Amino acid sequence: MIFIWGARDRETTIASGYFLCPACGGLRSYRHKRLARYFAIYFLPIFPLQSLGDVIECQTCHHSYRLEEIRQTTRLIAEGDLLKAVTIELQRGLPLHRLQRRLAEDGLDRAEAARIVHRSIHGQQRTCPQCQFAYLPSVRYCTNCGHALSARPVKSEPKLLE
């Protein structure tokens, strides 16, 4: 009889949220994973042998960081800090609808994504006359087509994506 045994690594997702990824350079969703080595029989993990630590994995670029390392270089974004991170992305010139879509794709409710984006622009936006993309009032040029944005910010209402 052949008896196959050995060790197998296993990862468990503990939490998820948003953070500023050093590799991507933007607001990204992450998964907090706990890694462990298990004793395995016939390739099935039976019991843990040792803990390999915790990592934070960016869900966009899939770059992994040790938890201690990421705490030093950037910080995880809790619910209260999400508004600040959204504002940073908008100040970089990301159109409102693209950020709203990104938040929705990362698991945030569409209505909540629209509300957060709307709060971060304080109800005002600038629009590109060429492609109609909306931006934060401090952005001067469209990152999509390069045209100058409307001279004055206009009041806006939160819009849900289709």
N, C-alpha and C positions, 0 to 999 in steps of 0.2 A: 504494500500500500504506500502510495506517495503522499507525504504530508507537506504542504506548502505553507510556510509561515514567514513573517518578517515584520517590517515597520511600514506604516503608511501615514503620510501627512494629511491633515484634514483642516478645513477652515469653516468657521461658523460666523455668520453675520450677526453682529450685536446691535448696531444702530446705523442710521443713515442721516444725512443732512446736507448742508452746503458749506463750502470752504473756498478760500482763494488758493487755487492750485499753483504752486511755484513753476511747474513744468508747462502748463497751459497758459498761465498768466491771466486767468479770469475766474469768475464765479462758477463753480462746478459742483455737481452733486458728488457725495462720497459715500462709501460704505466702510464702517468700522468693523474689521474682521479679527477674530481671535484664531491663532494658528496653534495646532497641537500635533504631536506625533503619537500615533496609536499602534499598539500591537495588533497585527492582522493575521488571520488564518484564512487561507484561500481568498486573499485580497479583500476580505471584509474586516473593517476596523472593529476590534473587540473592546479594548480598554486603553485609556490614555497612558503613555509612558512619560511624556514630558511636555510642558508648555513651551511653545516657540515664540510667544509674545503676541502683541497686538499690532496691527497695521491699519493705516488709512489708505484706501484705494480710490483714486479719481475714476469716476464712471465715464469720463470722456476720453482721456488718454491712457487709462488703466495703469498709470504709474503708481507704485506703492511707496508709502513712507512709514517708517517706524513712528509709533505714537509720540515718543519723546522728541524725535526729530521735527515732526510737524508742529508741535507745540512751540518750538523755538523759532521756526521760520515763518509761520503764519498761524492763524487761529481758526478754529472751527466756528462756524457761524450758527449761533443759536437763533431761535425764532425772533427774538427782539433785535438781533443784529442783521437780519436779512434785509431790512430796509436800507441800511447803510451800504451793504454789499451791492444791492440793486442800483443805488445811486452811483457807486463807483463805476459799474459797468456802463451806465448811461452817460456818465461824464467822459468815458472813453470813446463815445460816439456810436454806441449800439442803438439801432432804432427800437422804438418802444415795442412794436409788434414782435420783433425777433427775440427780445428778452422775455416778453410774456410767453411766447411759444416755448422757449428754452425752459422756463420755470415749469410750465405745464408738462413738458416731456419728461422732466426730472421728477414728476410725481406730485407736484403741487396742484391743487384744485384750480381749474381754469378761472373761476370767479375770484378766488383768492389771489391768483397771479395777476389778474387785471387790477384788483384793488391795491396790491402792493406797488405795482408799477405806477398807478395813478397817484398814490400817496407820495411816491418819491419825486414826482415832477410837480407836486403842489398844485395840481389842477391846471397847469399851463404847459404848452408845448410849442415847438416851432415845426413847420412843415416844409418839406422840399416842394417847390413849385413844379419840378420836372417829374418826379416819381411818386410824390405824395407820401413819402415815408415821414413819420413823426419822430421828433427828437426832444431831448431835454432842452430847456430854454437857453442854456449856456453854450450849446453846440452851434457853431456858425456855418459849417459846410456839411453836406450830405455825404455820408461814407459810402453810399451806394453808387451815386452818379457824379459826385463832386460839385454840384451846383450850390450856390449860396442859399441858405435857408431864408424863410420869410423874415422880414425886418423886425416884426414885433411878435412876441409870444402871444398865443391865443388861449382862451380858456377851453378846457376839454373835459369830457366825461369818460369814465372808465368804459372800455369796449372789450367785450368778450370775443375771443377768436372763434371762428367757425370750426 
